[in-house]
């Protein structure tokens, strides 16, 4: 089967980990016998612009073999940012790229739009022009946070209206889409993301000696709620220096969070590592005893799978995706924005740490989110879409 993937976001030179899971999913499908290509009209944030990047990215189109996949990109900048022309231009660019892709790579059997954020509308127009079926998988947590600008809704609805099959990466996200009138919940396939278990493995050495080390890997912005984690950690360690916290990631709130850490008197036990590459993220997970994700909203939570694939127990909030991902034997779930509950969970996982079996946590992650179950679910999604068009 020949599948053309249109991701709403994807790795770039300036942000190599953004949407990396889309690339890994496509690689996994290729390794299991599918032919997969990528089309991506890149619109990089001007905030990441450098002189070198501005010289090399000037709205040109180029074939690459990113992640070993035939990829047709249009390099550009998000000049319009959050205003209507930018997104509409991106949809039109995707349509033009697909025409060029078909000319060189041949006609795909199916298009897979990753998120209705804008890729769904592009797939709908391509499908109508070339009589191609498409599926749409939703990942975007903005639906849960009511962060869809009103002018974007016609594009979102266009993508949902014409898709042969619609999937959501978690049941809570699927219910949100249903409540917003985009699709009936009974018509949604739950299609979880792939756990990158071949890269995120058990550490070769034992976990580090005391003190007990918590780690979080996240963007430092309001939806991820790291401020509450700092407050919970301060409550946990009041009069007790037996724990440390490593914060991996960057974002607009980093300086404010560092100041909060100082005000809470825990800055000597909290380490802000900034944005790390994948090797750095894996090393941070290997050198921790437990992982924490305090988000207010999560459509899924791939980082939880990455942590669990290394055998770490996790603390997460019931913020959407984690409810589907974290079983009792792998960690503890608490309500979002409940600092006392988060403190209790941190204390409990530290106390009960030896009762969590790292081999069982990793085995669970492989059995439910590893390559084999991911490919089975994806093939079923594609077969359903193709059968409905016959």
C-alpha positions in Angstrom: 0.0 0.0 0.0 1.2 3.5 -0.9 0.3 6.1 1.7 1.0 9.8 1.5 1.1 11.5 4.9 0.4 15.2 5.4 1.4 16.3 8.9 0.1 19.5 10.4 3.5 19.9 12.2 6.8 18.1 11.5 10.5 18.3 12.4 12.5 21.2 11.0 16.1 22.2 11.2 15.2 24.8 13.9 12.8 22.5 15.8 14.1 18.9 15.1 11.9 17.2 17.7 8.6 19.0 16.9 6.3 16.3 15.5 9.1 13.7 15.5 6.4 11.1 16.3 4.9 11.6 12.9 8.2 10.7 11.3 8.6 7.7 13.6 5.2 6.4 12.7 5.8 6.7 9.0 9.2 4.9 9.4 7.5 2.2 11.4 4.9 1.7 8.6 7.6 1.6 6.0 9.6 -1.0 8.0 6.4 -3.2 8.0 6.0 -3.2 4.2 4.1 0.0 3.3 5.3 2.6 0.9 5.1 5.9 2.7 5.8 9.5 1.5 5.6 12.9 3.3 4.4 16.3 2.0 5.0 19.2 4.2 4.6 22.9 3.5 6.8 24.2 6.2 6.0 27.5 7.9 8.7 28.0 10.5 8.3 30.5 13.3 10.1 33.8 12.7 11.1 33.7 16.4 13.5 30.9 15.4 14.9 32.7 12.4 18.6 33.0 12.1 20.6 34.8 9.3 21.7 31.4 8.0 18.1 30.0 8.0 16.7 33.1 6.3 19.3 32.6 3.5 18.5 28.9 3.0 14.7 29.0 3.4 13.1 31.3 0.9 9.9 29.5 0.0 11.6 27.1 -2.3 10.5 23.5 -2.8 12.9 20.6 -2.3 12.9 16.8 -2.3 14.6 15.3 0.7 14.9 11.9 2.3 14.1 13.0 5.9 14.2 10.0 8.3 14.6 7.7 5.3 11.3 8.8 3.7 10.7 10.5 0.4 9.7 14.0 1.6 8.6 17.0 -0.5 9.0 20.2 1.5 8.3 23.8 0.8 10.5 25.9 3.0 9.0 29.1 4.3 8.2 31.3 7.3 5.1 32.0 9.2 4.8 35.6 8.2 1.1 35.9 9.0 1.5 34.0 12.3 -2.1 33.5 13.6 -4.0 35.3 10.9 -6.2 33.7 8.3 -3.9 34.2 5.2 -1.1 32.1 6.6 -3.2 28.9 7.2 -5.1 29.2 3.9 -1.8 29.7 2.0 -0.5 26.6 3.7 -3.5 24.5 2.6 -3.1 25.7 -1.0 0.7 25.0 -0.8 0.0 21.4 0.3 -2.3 20.8 -2.6 0.3 22.0 -5.1 3.0 19.9 -3.4 0.8 16.8 -3.7 0.3 17.4 -7.4 4.1 17.4 -7.7 4.5 14.4 -5.5 2.1 12.4 -7.7 4.0 13.4 -10.8 7.2 11.9 -9.5 6.2 9.2 -7.0 2.9 8.1 -8.5 -0.6 8.1 -7.2 -0.9 7.0 -3.6 -3.7 4.6 -2.5 -4.6 6.7 0.5 -3.8 10.1 2.1 -3.3 10.3 5.9 -3.9 13.8 7.3 -2.3 14.2 10.7 -4.7 16.6 12.5 -7.6 18.7 11.3 -5.6 21.8 12.4 -5.0 22.4 8.7 -3.9 19.1 7.1 -7.5 17.8 7.0 -8.6 20.6 4.8 -5.7 20.0 2.5 -6.5 16.3 2.3 -10.2 17.1 1.5 -9.2 19.3 -1.5 -6.7 16.8 -2.7 -9.2 14.0 -2.3 -11.8 15.9 -4.4 -9.3 16.8 -7.1 -7.7 13.4 -7.5 -10.5 11.2 -6.3 -8.3 9.9 -3.4 -9.7 8.6 -0.1 -8.2 10.0 3.1 -8.2 9.4 6.8 -7.7 12.0 9.5 -6.1 11.3 12.8 -6.6 14.1 15.5 -3.7 14.9 17.8 -4.3 18.6 18.6 -4.9 19.4 22.3 -6.2 22.8 21.2 -9.6 21.2 20.8 -9.7 20.4 24.5 -8.5 23.9 25.4 -11.0 25.8 23.1 -7.9 27.2 21.3 -9.3 27.0 17.7 -9.7 30.6 16.3 -13.2 31.1 14.9 -11.8 31.8 11.4 -10.2 28.3 11.5 -13.4 26.4 12.0 -14.4 26.3 8.3 -11.1 24.7 7.4 -11.4 22.2 10.4 -15.0 21.3 9.4 -14.0 20.8 5.8 -11.4 18.3 6.8 -13.7 16.4 9.0 -16.7 16.5 6.7 -15.1 14.5 3.8 -12.8 12.1 5.6 -13.5 8.4 5.0 -12.4 7.5 8.5 -11.6 9.7 11.5 -9.4 8.7 14.4 -8.4 10.3 17.7 -5.3 9.4 19.7 -7.3 9.0 22.9 -10.9 8.5 24.0 -11.1 11.8 25.9 -10.0 13.7 22.7 -12.5 11.7 20.7 -15.3 12.7 23.1 -14.2 16.4 22.8 -14.5 16.2 19.0 -17.9 14.6 19.3 -19.1 17.3 21.8 -18.0 20.0 19.4 -20.2 18.4 16.7 -17.3 17.4 14.4 -18.1 13.7 14.4 -20.2 11.2 16.3 -18.2 9.4 19.0 -19.4 6.1 17.6 -17.7 6.9 14.3 -14.3 7.6 15.8 -11.5 5.1 15.8 -9.2 5.4 18.8 -5.7 5.2 17.3 -3.0 5.8 19.9 0.4 7.0 19.0 3.5 4.8 18.6 5.8 4.3 21.6 9.4 4.8 20.3 10.5 1.7 22.2 13.6 0.9 20.1 15.2 4.1 21.2 13.8 4.6 24.6 15.0 1.4 26.3 15.8 0.3 29.8 19.1 1.8 31.1 22.1 -0.5 31.0 23.1 0.4 34.5 21.0 0.6 37.7 19.1 3.8 38.5 21.2 6.4 40.3 21.7 6.3 44.1 19.7 8.6 46.4 18.5 11.3 46.5 15.2 10.3 44.7 15.1 12.1 41.4 11.9 13.2 39.7 12.1 14.3 36.1 9.7 16.1 33.7 10.1 16.7 30.0 7.8 19.3 28.7 7.4 22.8 27.1 7.5 25.5 29.7 4.2 27.2 29.0 0.8 27.5 30.8 -0.9 24.3 29.5 1.9 22.1 30.9 1.4 23.6 34.4 5.0 23.2 35.7 4.3 25.9 38.3 2.0 23.5 40.1 4.7 20.8 40.0 7.2 23.2 41.6 4.7 24.0 44.4 3.9 20.3 44.9 7.6 19.5 45.0 8.1 22.3 47.6 5.4 20.8 49.8 6.9 17.3 49.4 10.4 18.4 50.4 9.5 20.8 53.2 11.9 19.9 55.9 13.0 16.9 53.8 15.9 17.1 51.3 15.5 13.6 50.1 14.4 14.4 46.6 15.4 16.4 43.5 13.6 17.6 40.4 15.0 17.8 36.9 13.0 20.0 34.4 13.9 19.3 30.8 12.4 21.8 28.2 12.2 25.4 27.4 9.4 27.9 26.7 8.1 31.4 27.4 7.6 30.7 31.1 11.1 29.4 31.9 12.4 32.5 33.6 9.2 32.9 35.6 9.4 29.3 36.7 13.0 29.6 37.7 12.0 32.6 39.8 9.1 30.6 41.4 11.6 27.9 42.3 13.7 30.5 44.1 10.7 32.0 45.9 9.7 28.5 47.1 13.2 27.9 48.4 13.8 24.8 46.3 16.1 26.2 43.6 19.0 24.1 45.2 17.0 20.9 44.4 15.5 21.9 41.1 17.6 21.8 37.9 16.4 23.5 34.7 18.2 21.8 31.9 16.6 23.6 29.0 15.8 22.0 25.6 17.8 18.8 25.1 18.3 16.7 22.0 17.0 13.1 22.0 20.1 11.7 23.5 19.9 14.2 26.3 16.2 13.4 27.0 16.9 9.7 27.1 19.8 10.2 29.5 17.6 12.3 31.8 15.0 9.5 31.9 17.7 6.9 32.6 19.1 9.0 35.4 15.7 9.5 37.2 13.5 7.4 39.5 10.1 8.7 38.4 8.6 10.8 35.7 6.0 13.6 36.2 3.6 15.2 33.7 1.4 17.9 35.4 -0.4 19.1 32.3 -3.8 20.8 32.4 -4.6 19.3 29.0 -3.1 16.4 27.0 -4.5 15.0 23.8 -2.2 12.0 24.3 1.2 12.3 26.0 3.9 10.5 23.9 6.5 11.6 26.5 4.7 9.3 29.0 5.3 6.4 26.7 9.0 7.4 26.3 9.4 7.4 30.1 7.5 4.1 30.5 9.5 2.5 27.8 12.6 3.0 30.0 10.8 1.4 32.9 10.0 4.5 34.8 6.8 4.8 36.9 4.9 8.0 36.2 2.8 10.6 37.9 0.4 12.3 35.5 -2.9 14.3 35.6 -6.3 13.1 34.3 -6.0 15.7 31.6 -7.1 13.7 28.6 -4.6 11.2 27.1 -3.0 10.0 30.3 -6.2 8.2 31.4 -5.8 6.0 28.4 -2.1 5.4 28.8 -1.2 4.9 32.5 -2.5 1.7 34.2 -2.3 1.3 38.0 0.9 -0.8 37.7 2.7 2.0 35.8 2.0 5.0 37.9 -0.5 7.3 39.6 -3.1 9.7 38.1 -4.3 12.8 39.9 -6.8 15.6 39.0 -5.2 18.5 37.0 -4.5 21.7 39.0 -4.8 19.9 42.3 -1.5 20.7 44.1 -2.2 18.7 47.2 -3.2 15.6 45.2 0.0 16.0 43.1 2.1 16.3 46.3 0.5 13.1 47.7 1.2 11.3 44.4 4.9 12.3 44.4 5.2 11.1 48.0 3.4 7.9 47.3 5.5 7.0 44.2 8.7 7.8 46.1 7.6 5.6 49.0 6.3 2.7 46.8 9.0 3.0 44.2 10.4 -0.5 44.7 6.9 -2.0 44.2 6.8 -0.8 40.5 8.4 -3.4 38.3 10.3 -1.7 35.5 10.2 -4.8 33.3 6.4 -4.9 33.6 6.1 -1.2 32.8 8.2 -1.6 29.7 6.4 -4.8 28.6 3.0 -3.1 29.0 4.2 -0.2 26.8 5.5 -2.6 24.1 2.3 -4.7 24.2 -0.1 -1.8 23.8 1.9 0.9 22.1 4.8 -0.8 20.4 5.4 -1.2 16.7 3.3 -4.4 16.2 0.0 -3.1 17.8 0.5 0.3 16.1 0.9 -1.3 12.6 -2.1 -3.6 13.2 -4.3 -0.6 14.2 -3.1 1.5 11.3 -3.7 -1.2 8.7 -7.3 -1.7 10.1 -7.9 2.1 9.8 -6.7 2.1 6.2 -8.7 -1.0 5.2 -11.9 0.5 6.7 -11.3 3.7 4.7 -10.6 1.9 1.4 -13.6 -0.4 1.9 -15.9 2.5 2.4 -14.9 4.0 -0.9 -15.6 0.9 -2.9 
